[in-house]
């Protein structure tokens, strides 16, 4: 099958440091190539992939130091190139939210659109109603709940290459881990409180976006001076294995409807149990009492820290191998691709014939 992957341009593919969507696209692309498919990746100049890479911007937008730049313009240039080459592909897989919808309606039956963010947003359902022929994929069943009237063609959970997180760790570093982004919805303050009340050190490997700096300065910075609290900063894939594998558990104290939570399966891949709040996708990803504990309060989380010895870290790793590998993710997407193509309407006008 000839497949195009169209990610956002904010991060490299894969990202150098923090970045969820682009990381998933990198893993999916690699797995599809390994399964013998012809994959073309539209991306920035730093992209690394076994697929054919079409460079549509010199650098990832977030790491571009040029003071004035337009993310909309960059994405429109990419979509223009995808549209120009559309006839080369059997299926085009978009990961750019809604940007492509007005441009590819004539071949909507040859596209898949995965939503990677939250969907309980004003105006979203009205916009999607304008283009009803597209098929959409959610990354958890919970993510899709706010949008019941669109054409969902499936839910595909994220997956990771086993070569990146290649073993279960012993968790003998003696600390709890927080990994992700410093923001109100991720609740690093709650993670620090759990660790302190449990009497266990905590390490936070986290990115501080410019948009979250005021929150960091007002609510988090002073907490980092407490005994047993270590702020590491943003880390990349090559550092995550040791960070997670040596942790007693990952704390995931979210305060929002998390669409998936890639860090959950990164920890599970390392055999590291997860203590996660019962929000969003968490009940779909975490097997309570097997890969971690699902909690509803700080008190329950502190109690869960005391119960970590009940969990078998090798069993946690086996859940990853069964449910959350990149090959599993790619296989699930391939079934969706094939189903959409077999259901295609032969009366649809091909883009190549509809555009001068």
LOMAR-975739 format. One record per residue: x, y, z of N, C-alpha, C in turn. Coordinates in steps of 0.1 Angstrom, whole numbers, plus 2048, in hexadecimal, padded with zeros to 3 digits. Example, Ala and Ser with C-alpha at 12.3 -4.5 7.8 and 13.67 -1.06 7.14 Angstrom:
2
PT|884|7C7|84E|87B|7D3|84E|884|7DF|84E
PT|880|7EA|847|889|7F5|847|881|800|84F
This chain:
356
PT|808|7F4|800|800|800|800|809|80C|800
PT|805|817|7F9|80C|823|7F8|805|82D|802
PT|80C|831|80C|806|839|817|80E|846|819
PT|807|850|81A|80D|85D|81E|809|860|82D
PT|813|865|834|811|869|842|814|878|843
PT|80A|87F|848|80A|88E|848|809|893|857
PT|814|895|85E|814|89A|86C|814|8A9|86D
PT|812|8AE|878|814|8BD|87A|823|8C0|87A
PT|827|8CC|878|834|8D0|876|83B|8D7|883
PT|834|8D6|88E|839|8DD|89A|846|8D6|89F
PT|847|8C9|89E|853|8C2|8A3|859|8BA|898
PT|865|8B6|899|86B|8AC|890|864|89F|891
PT|866|897|887|861|889|886|86D|87F|886
PT|870|879|891|86A|87A|89E|86F|887|8A5
PT|868|88B|8B0|86D|897|8B7|87A|895|8BE
PT|882|8A0|8BF|88F|89F|8C6|88C|89E|8D5
PT|882|8A5|8DA|87F|8A5|8E8|870|8A1|8EA
PT|868|8AA|8F0|85A|8A8|8F2|853|8A8|8E4
PT|848|8A1|8E4|840|8A1|8D8|838|894|8D6
PT|82B|894|8D6|823|888|8D6|81F|884|8C8
PT|818|88D|8C1|812|889|8B4|81D|885|8AA
PT|828|88E|8A9|832|88B|8A0|83A|87E|8A3
PT|83B|87B|8B0|841|86F|8B4|839|862|8B0
PT|82C|863|8B2|823|858|8AD|824|856|89E
PT|824|861|897|825|860|888|832|859|884
PT|83D|85D|88B|84A|857|888|849|848|88A
PT|844|843|896|843|835|899|83A|82E|88F
PT|82E|834|88C|825|82E|882|82B|82C|875
PT|832|837|870|838|836|863|843|82B|862
PT|84B|82A|86C|856|820|86D|850|812|86C
PT|845|810|874|83F|803|875|838|7FF|868
PT|832|809|861|82C|806|854|837|802|849
PT|842|809|84A|84D|805|841|852|7F7|844
PT|853|7F4|851|858|7E6|854|84E|7DC|850
PT|842|7DF|84F|837|7D6|84A|837|7D5|83B
PT|83F|7DC|834|841|7DB|826|839|7E5|81D
PT|834|7F0|823|82D|7F9|81C|835|805|817
PT|831|80C|80C|838|818|807|832|824|80E
PT|83A|82A|817|835|835|81F|83D|842|81B
PT|836|84D|81A|83C|85A|817|838|863|823
PT|842|869|829|840|871|835|843|880|831
PT|839|888|833|83B|897|831|83F|89D|83E
PT|84A|8A4|83E|850|8A8|84B|85A|8B3|84A
PT|860|8B7|855|86A|8C1|854|878|8BB|852
PT|882|8C3|850|88F|8BF|84B|896|8B6|855
PT|892|8B6|862|89A|8AD|86C|894|89F|86C
PT|88A|89C|865|883|88F|866|88D|884|863
PT|88B|879|86B|892|86D|869|888|861|868
PT|889|85A|85D|87F|850|85B|884|846|84F
PT|880|83A|850|883|831|845|879|833|839
PT|86F|83B|83B|866|83F|830|86D|849|826
PT|866|84B|81B|86A|856|812|866|863|819
PT|86F|86C|81B|86C|879|822|86B|884|818
PT|860|88B|819|85E|897|811|85F|8A3|81A
PT|86A|8AB|819|86C|8B6|822|864|8C2|81D
PT|85C|8C7|826|853|8D2|823|856|8DF|82B
PT|85F|8DE|834|864|8E9|83C|872|8E6|841
PT|87A|8F0|842|888|8ED|846|889|8E8|854
PT|882|8EE|85E|883|8EA|86C|875|8E9|872
PT|875|8E1|87D|869|8E0|885|866|8EE|88A
PT|859|8F1|88B|855|8FF|88E|859|902|89D
PT|857|8F9|8A6|85A|8FD|8B4|869|8FF|8B6
PT|872|8F9|8AF|880|8FA|8B1|886|904|8A7
PT|87E|90B|89F|883|915|896|885|922|89D
PT|891|927|89E|894|933|8A5|891|940|89E
PT|88C|93F|891|888|94B|88A|87D|951|892
PT|87E|95F|894|874|965|89E|866|966|898
PT|864|967|88B|857|968|886|854|95D|87C
PT|84A|955|87F|847|94A|876|838|947|877
PT|833|940|86C|825|93D|86B|823|92E|86A
PT|81D|929|875|81A|91A|874|80F|917|86A
PT|806|920|868|7FB|91E|85E|801|91D|850
PT|80A|927|84D|810|927|840|818|91A|83D
PT|820|916|847|828|90A|846|820|8FE|843
PT|814|8FC|84A|80C|8F1|848|805|8F1|83B
PT|801|8FD|836|7FB|8FF|829|804|8FB|81E
PT|811|8FE|81F|81B|8FA|815|81C|8EB|815
PT|81C|8E4|820|81C|8D6|821|810|8D0|81A
PT|804|8D5|81E|7F8|8CF|818|7F7|8D1|809
PT|7FD|8DC|804|7FD|8DF|7F6|805|8D4|7EF
PT|811|8D0|7F5|819|8C5|7EF|812|8B8|7F0
PT|80C|8B5|7FB|804|8A8|7FC|7F9|8A8|7F2
PT|7F2|8B2|7F0|7E8|8B3|7E6|7ED|8B1|7D8
PT|7F9|8B7|7D5|7FF|8B6|7C8|803|8A8|7C5
PT|806|8A0|7CF|80B|892|7CD|801|888|7D1
PT|7F4|88C|7D3|7EA|883|7D9|7E8|876|7D1
PT|7E9|877|7C4|7E6|86C|7BB|7F1|861|7BD
PT|7FC|864|7C4|806|85A|7C6|803|850|7D1
PT|7F9|853|7D9|7F6|84B|7E5|7E9|844|7E5
PT|7E8|838|7EB|7DC|831|7ED|7D4|837|7F8
PT|7DB|83C|803|7D5|841|80E|7DD|84D|814
PT|7D7|858|818|7DE|863|81E|7DA|864|82C
PT|7E3|863|836|7E0|863|844|7E4|871|84A
PT|7D9|879|84E|7DC|886|853|7DC|886|862
PT|7E5|88E|868|7E6|890|877|7E6|89F|87A
PT|7DF|8A7|872|7E0|8B6|873|7D3|8BC|877
PT|7CB|8B5|87F|7BE|8BA|883|7B5|8BC|877
PT|7B1|8C9|875|7A7|8CC|86B|7AC|8D2|85E
PT|7B9|8D6|85E|7BE|8DE|854|7BC|8D9|845
PT|7BC|8CC|844|7BB|8C7|836|7AD|8C5|831
PT|7A3|8C6|839|796|8C2|836|790|8C9|829
PT|792|8D6|828|78D|8DD|81C|794|8D9|80F
PT|7A0|8D4|810|7A9|8D2|804|7A8|8C4|7FE
PT|7A3|8BA|806|7A4|8AC|801|796|8A5|801
PT|78C|8AD|801|77E|8A7|802|77C|89E|7F6
PT|781|8A1|7EA|77E|899|7DF|784|88B|7E0
PT|78E|889|7E8|793|87C|7EA|793|878|7F9
PT|788|87C|800|787|879|80E|787|86B|811
PT|782|863|807|782|854|809|790|84E|809
PT|79A|855|805|7A7|850|805|7B0|857|810
PT|7A9|85C|81A|7B0|862|825|7AC|85C|832
PT|7B5|85E|83C|7B2|85B|84A|7B6|867|852
PT|7AE|86B|85B|7B2|877|864|7B2|872|873
PT|7BE|872|879|7BE|86F|887|7BF|87C|88F
PT|7B6|87D|899|7B6|888|8A2|7BE|884|8AE
PT|7C8|88D|8B1|7D1|88A|8BC|7CE|892|8C9
PT|7C6|89C|8C8|7C3|8A5|8D3|7B5|8A3|8D9
PT|7B2|8AC|8E2|7A5|8AC|8E9|79A|8B1|8DF
PT|78E|8AC|8E0|784|8AF|8D6|778|8B6|8DC
PT|778|8B9|8E8|76D|8C1|8EE|76E|8D0|8ED
PT|770|8D4|8E0|773|8E2|8DD|767|8E8|8D5
PT|764|8F4|8D9|759|8FC|8D2|75D|8FD|8C3
PT|753|8FC|8BA|754|8FE|8AC|759|8F1|8A5
PT|75E|8E7|8AC|764|8DC|8A5|759|8D3|89E
PT|74F|8D0|8A5|745|8C8|89E|73E|8CF|892
PT|73C|8DC|893|737|8E3|888|740|8E3|87C
PT|74D|8E4|87E|757|8E4|873|757|8D6|86D
PT|757|8CB|875|758|8BE|86F|74B|8BA|867
PT|740|8C0|86B|733|8BE|864|734|8C3|856
PT|73D|8CC|853|73F|8D2|845|745|8C8|83C
PT|74C|8BE|841|753|8B4|839|750|8A6|83E
PT|744|8A1|83B|740|895|841|746|888|83B
PT|74D|889|830|752|87D|829|75F|878|82E
PT|765|87F|837|772|87B|83D|770|870|847
PT|779|867|849|77A|85D|853|783|861|85E
PT|77F|861|86A|788|865|876|78B|85A|87F
PT|797|85B|885|79C|851|88E|79F|858|89B
PT|79A|852|8A6|79D|857|8B4|7A9|84F|8B9
PT|7B0|854|8C3|7BB|84D|8C9|7B7|847|8D6
PT|7AB|849|8DA|7A4|842|8E5|795|843|8E3
PT|78E|83A|8E9|77F|83B|8E7|77A|847|8EF
PT|780|84A|8FA|77C|856|902|77E|863|8FA
PT|788|864|8F2|78B|870|8EB|77F|874|8E2
PT|779|86A|8DC|76F|86D|8D2|761|871|8D8
PT|75F|870|8E5|752|872|8EB|74B|87F|8E8
PT|753|88A|8E8|74C|897|8E5|747|898|8D6
PT|74C|890|8CD|748|891|8BF|742|884|8BB
PT|735|883|8BD|72E|877|8BA|728|877|8AC
PT|727|882|8A6|721|883|899|72A|882|88D
PT|737|87F|88F|740|87E|884|742|870|880
PT|749|86E|875|74B|860|86F|758|85A|875
PT|756|854|881|762|84D|887|763|83F|880
PT|770|83D|87C|772|830|875|77A|827|87E
PT|77F|82B|88A|786|823|893|78D|82A|89E
PT|791|823|8A8|79A|828|8B2|7A7|820|8B2
PT|7B2|827|8B1|7BF|820|8B1|7C8|826|8BC
PT|7CB|81D|8C5|7D4|822|8D0|7E3|823|8CB
PT|7EA|82C|8D1|7F8|82E|8CD|800|822|8D0
PT|80C|821|8C9|815|816|8CB|824|81B|8CA
PT|82D|814|8D0|83B|817|8D0|844|80C|8CB
PT|84F|80F|8C5|858|805|8C0|85F|7FF|8CC
PT|85F|7F1|8CE|866|7EB|8D9|875|7EE|8DA
PT|87B|7F2|8CF|889|7F4|8CF|88D|801|8D7
PT|883|80A|8D9|886|816|8E0|885|814|8EF
PT|87A|80D|8F3|878|809|901|879|7FA|901
PT|885|7F5|902|888|7E7|8FF|888|7DD|90B
PT|884|7E2|917|885|7D9|922|87D|7DF|92E
PT|87A|7D6|937|874|7DA|943|87F|7DE|94D
PT|87E|7E9|954|888|7EE|95D|884|7E9|96B
PT|88E|7EA|974|88C|7E5|982|885|7EF|98B
PT|885|7FB|986|87E|805|98F|886|808|99B
PT|893|806|99B|89B|807|9A7|8A1|815|9A9
PT|89D|81F|9A2|8A2|82C|9A4|89C|833|9B0
PT|891|82D|9B6|88C|832|9C2|883|83F|9C1
PT|880|843|9B5|878|84F|9B3|86B|84D|9AB
PT|862|856|9AC|856|856|9A4|859|860|998
PT|853|85D|98C|856|865|980|84A|86D|97C
PT|84D|879|977|843|881|970|849|885|963
PT|842|882|958|848|884|94A|83E|88A|941
PT|842|895|93B|838|89C|932|83A|8AB|931
PT|82F|8B2|934|82F|8C0|932|82A|8C7|93F
PT|831|8D2|943|82C|8DA|94E|820|8E2|94A
PT|814|8DF|94E|808|8E6|94B|7FE|8E3|955
PT|7F3|8EC|956|7E9|8EA|960|7E2|8DC|95E
PT|7DF|8D8|952|7D8|8CB|950|7E0|8BF|953
PT|7ED|8C0|953|7F6|8B5|956|7F9|8B3|965
PT|7F6|8BE|96D|7F7|8BE|97B|804|8B9|981
PT|80F|8BF|97E|81C|8BB|984|81B|8BF|993
PT|814|8C9|997|813|8CC|9A6|80D|8C0|9AD
PT|803|8BA|9A7|7FD|8AE|9AE|806|8A2|9AF
PT|80F|8A1|9A4|819|896|9A4|823|898|9B0
PT|827|8A5|9B2|830|8A8|9BD|82A|8A5|9CA
PT|81D|8A9|9CB|816|8A7|9D8|815|898|9DB
PT|812|890|9D1|811|881|9D3|81E|87C|9D8
PT|829|87F|9D1|836|87A|9D5|83A|87E|9E3
PT|837|88B|9E7|83B|88F|9F4|833|889|9FF
PT|826|887|9FC|81E|880|A07|821|871|A08
PT|826|86B|9FD|82A|85D|9FD|838|85C|A03
PT|83F|867|A04|84D|866|A09|857|860|9FF
PT|854|862|9F2|85D|85D|9E8|862|869|9DF
PT|86F|869|9DB|874|873|9D3|86D|873|9C5
PT|86C|87F|9BE|866|880|9B1|870|887|9A8
PT|870|882|99B|878|889|991|86E|88D|986
PT|86F|89A|982|866|89F|977|86E|8A2|96B
PT|86C|89A|960|872|89D|953|867|8A3|94A
PT|867|8B0|949|85C|8B7|943|860|8C3|93B
PT|858|8C6|931|859|8D1|929|851|8DD|92E
PT|857|8E9|92D|84F|8F5|931|84D|8FD|924
PT|841|8FD|91E|83E|905|913|83D|914|916
PT|840|91C|90D|83E|92B|90F|831|92E|914
PT|826|927|90F|819|92A|914|816|926|922
PT|81F|91D|927|81D|918|935|827|91E|93F
PT|82F|928|93A|839|92D|943|833|934|94F
PT|829|93C|94D|823|943|958|81D|939|963
PT|817|92E|95E|813|924|967|81E|91E|96F
PT|829|91B|968|835|915|96E|83B|91E|978
PT|83C|92B|975|842|935|97F|839|937|98B
PT|82C|937|989|823|93A|994|820|92E|99D
PT|81F|922|997|81A|917|99E|823|90B|9A0
PT|82E|90A|998|836|8FE|999|845|901|99D
PT|84A|90C|999|858|90F|99C|85C|90D|9AA
PT|854|913|9B3|857|913|9C1|856|905|9C7
PT|84E|8FC|9C1|84D|8EE|9C6|85A|8E6|9C3
PT|862|8EA|9B9|86E|8E3|9B5|879|8E4|9BF
PT|877|8ED|9C9|882|8EF|9D3|880|8E6|9DF
PT|875|8DE|9DF|872|8D6|9EA|87B|8CA|9EB
PT|87E|8C4|9F6|887|8B8|9F7|880|8AD|9EF
PT|889|8A5|9E8|884|89A|9E1|87E|89D|9D3
PT|87E|8A9|9CF|878|8AD|9C2|884|8B1|9B9
PT|885|8AB|9AD|88F|8AE|9A4|889|8B1|996
PT|88C|8BD|991|887|8C0|983|892|8BE|979
PT|890|8B5|970|89A|8B2|966|898|8BA|959
PT|88C|8BE|956|88A|8C5|949|886|8BC|93E
PT|886|8C1|932|881|8B9|927|88B|8AF|922
PT|887|8A2|920|890|898|91B|88A|891|90E
PT|893|88B|907|890|884|8FB|88F|875|8FD
PT|88C|86E|8F2|88A|85F|8F2|896|858|8F8
PT|8A2|85D|8F4|8AE|856|8F9|8B0|856|908
PT|8A9|85F|90F|8AB|861|91D|89F|85A|925
PT|894|858|91D|887|854|924|889|846|92A
PT|88F|83D|923|890|82F|927|895|82E|935
PT|8A1|834|938|8A7|833|945|89E|83B|94F
PT|899|846|94B|891|84E|954|884|846|959
PT|87D|840|950|871|838|953|875|82B|95A
PT|87E|824|954|881|816|959|886|816|967
PT|88D|821|96B|892|822|979|888|827|983
PT|87D|82C|97E|873|832|987|86A|827|98D
PT|866|829|99A|85D|820|9A0|84F|820|999
PT|84B|82C|995|83E|82D|98E|83E|83A|986
PT|836|83B|97C|833|848|976|826|84E|97C
PT|827|85A|980|81B|861|984|814|869|978
PT|807|867|977|800|86D|96C|7F3|874|972
PT|7F5|87F|978|7EA|885|980|7E2|88F|978
PT|7DE|88C|96D|7D7|895|963|7CA|89B|969
PT|7C7|8A7|964|7BB|8AE|968|7B4|8B2|95B
PT|7B3|8AA|951|7AC|8AD|944|7A9|8A0|93D
PT|7A1|8A0|933|79D|894|92C|7A8|890|922
PT|7B3|88A|927|7BE|886|91F|7BA|87D|913
PT|7BD|881|907|7B9|878|8FB|7C0|86B|8FB
PT|7CD|86A|8FF|7D4|85D|900|7DE|85D|90B
PT|7E8|865|90A|7F3|864|914|7FE|85B|910
PT|806|860|907|811|857|902|81B|852|90C
PT|81D|85B|916|826|858|921|821|84B|929
PT|814|849|929|80F|83D|930|815|830|92A
PT|815|82F|91D|81A|823|917|82A|823|916
PT|830|82F|917|83E|82F|918|842|829|925
PT|83B|82C|930|83E|826|93D|83B|817|93D
PT|830|814|938|82C|805|937|836|7FD|92F
PT|83C|803|925|846|7FC|91D|852|7F9|925
PT|855|802|92F|861|800|938|85D|7F8|944
PT|851|7F2|944|84D|7EA|950|84A|7F3|95C
PT|849|800|95A|847|809|965|838|80B|968
PT|833|808|973|825|80A|976|821|819|975
PT|814|81B|973|80F|828|971|804|82B|97C
PT|805|836|983|7FB|83B|98C|7F4|847|985
PT|7E8|845|980|7E1|84E|978|7D4|852|97D
PT|7D0|85F|97B|7C3|863|97F|7B9|85E|974
PT|7AD|85C|979|7A2|856|971|79B|861|968
PT|7A3|865|95E|79E|86F|955|7A1|86B|947
PT|798|86F|93D|79B|86D|92F|79D|85E|92C
PT|7A8|85C|925|7AB|84E|91F|7B1|845|92A
PT|7B4|849|935|7BC|841|93F|7B6|833|941
PT|7A9|832|943|7A3|824|945|7A5|81B|939
PT|7A7|820|92D|7AA|818|921|7B8|814|920
PT|7C1|81B|926|7CF|819|924|7D5|811|930
PT|7D1|815|93C|7D7|80F|949|7CE|803|94D
PT|7D3|7F8|94F|7CC|7EC|955|7CE|7ED|964
PT|7C3|7F1|96B|7C4|7F3|97A|7C8|7E6|981
PT|7D3|7E7|989|7D8|7DC|990|7E1|7D3|988
PT|7E4|7D6|97B|7ED|7CF|973|7F8|7D8|96E
PT|7F5|7E3|967|7FF|7EC|962|800|7F8|96B
PT|7F8|7F9|975|7F8|804|97E|7EB|805|986
PT|7E9|812|98B|7DD|814|993|7D6|821|98D
PT|7C9|820|98C|7C1|82B|988|7BB|831|995
PT|7BD|83E|997|7B9|844|9A3|7B0|851|9A1
PT|7AA|855|9AC|7A1|861|9AB|7A5|86C|9B4
PT|7AF|86A|9BC|7B3|875|9C6|7C2|873|9C9
PT|7C7|87E|9D0|7D5|87D|9D4|7D6|872|9DF
PT|7CD|870|9E7|7CD|866|9F1|7CE|858|9EB
PT|7C6|856|9E1|7C6|849|9DA|7D4|847|9D3
PT|7D9|851|9CE|7E7|850|9C7|7F1|84D|9D1
PT|7F1|853|9DC|7FB|850|9E7|7FA|842|9EB
PT|7EE|83D|9ED|7EC|82F|9F0|7F1|826|9E5
PT|7EF|82A|9D9|7F4|822|9CD|803|821|9CD
PT|80A|82B|9D1|819|82B|9D2|81D|820|9DC
PT|816|81E|9E7|819|814|9F0|815|806|9EC
PT|80E|805|9E1|80A|7F8|9DB|812|7F3|9CF
PT|81C|7FB|9CB|823|7F8|9BF|82A|7EA|9BF
PT|82E|7E6|9CA|834|7D8|9CB|82B|7CD|9C7
PT|81E|7D0|9C6|814|7C6|9C2|815|7C3|9B3
PT|81B|7CC|9AC|81B|7CB|99D|828|7C5|998
PT|826|7BC|98E|832|7B6|987|836|7BE|97B
PT|842|7C3|97C|847|7CC|971|849|7C4|964
PT|84C|7B7|964|84C|7B0|958|83E|7AE|952
PT|834|7AD|95A|827|7AC|956|822|7B9|94F
PT|827|7C4|955|824|7D1|94F|82A|7D2|941
PT|836|7CD|940|83D|7CD|932|835|7C5|929
PT|830|7B9|92D|829|7B0|924|81C|7B6|91F
PT|816|7BF|927|80A|7C6|922|80E|7CF|916
PT|819|7D6|918|81E|7DE|90C|820|7D6|900
PT|827|7CB|901|82A|7C2|8F6|81D|7BD|8EF
PT|813|7BB|8F7|806|7B6|8F1|7FD|7C1|8EB
PT|7FE|7CD|8F1|7F4|7D7|8ED|7F9|7E4|8E7
PT|806|7E7|8E9|80A|7F5|8E6|817|7F6|8DE
PT|81A|7EC|8D6|825|7ED|8CD|822|7F5|8C0
PT|82C|7FB|8BA|829|802|8AD|824|7F9|8A3
PT|828|7EC|8A3|823|7E3|899|814|7E0|89B
PT|810|7E0|8A7|801|7DE|8AA|7FA|7EA|8A5
PT|7FF|7F6|8A8|7F9|803|8A3|7F8|803|894
PT|803|7FF|88D|803|7FF|87E|7F9|7F5|879
PT|7F8|7E9|87F|7EF|7DF|87A|7E0|7E4|87B
PT|7DD|7EB|886|7D0|7F0|888|7CD|7FB|87D
PT|7D6|804|87B|7D4|80E|870|7D3|808|862
PT|7DB|7FD|860|7DA|7F7|852|7CC|7F1|850
PT|7C6|7EC|85B|7B8|7E6|859|7AE|7F2|856
PT|7B0|7FD|85C|7A8|809|859|7AA|80E|84B
PT|7B7|80F|847|7B9|813|839|7B2|80A|82F
PT|7B4|7FD|831|7AE|7F3|828|79F|7F4|828
PT|799|7F6|833|78B|7F7|834|785|803|82D
PT|78C|80E|82F|788|81A|828|789|819|819
PT|794|813|814|796|812|806|78C|808|800
PT|789|7FE|807|77F|7F4|801|771|7FA|801
PT|76F|804|809|761|80A|80A|760|817|801
PT|76B|81A|7FA|76B|826|7F2|760|827|7E8
PT|75B|833|7E6|750|836|7DC|757|838|7CF
PT|754|82F|7C5|75B|830|7B8|756|83D|7B0
PT|74C|843|7B5|747|84F|7AE|74E|85C|7B3
PT|757|85A|7BD|75E|866|7C2|767|86C|7B8
PT|768|879|7B8|771|87F|7AE|77F|880|7B4
PT|789|87A|7AC|796|87A|7B1|79C|889|7B1
PT|7A4|88C|7BB|7AA|899|7BC|7B2|89D|7B0
PT|7B9|893|7AA|7C1|896|79E|7B8|89B|793
PT|7AC|897|792|7A3|89B|787|79B|8A7|78B
PT|79B|8AB|798|793|8B6|79C|79A|8C3|79D
PT|7A8|8C2|79D|7B0|8CE|79F|7B8|8D1|792
PT|7B7|8DD|78E|7BE|8E1|782|7CD|8E1|784
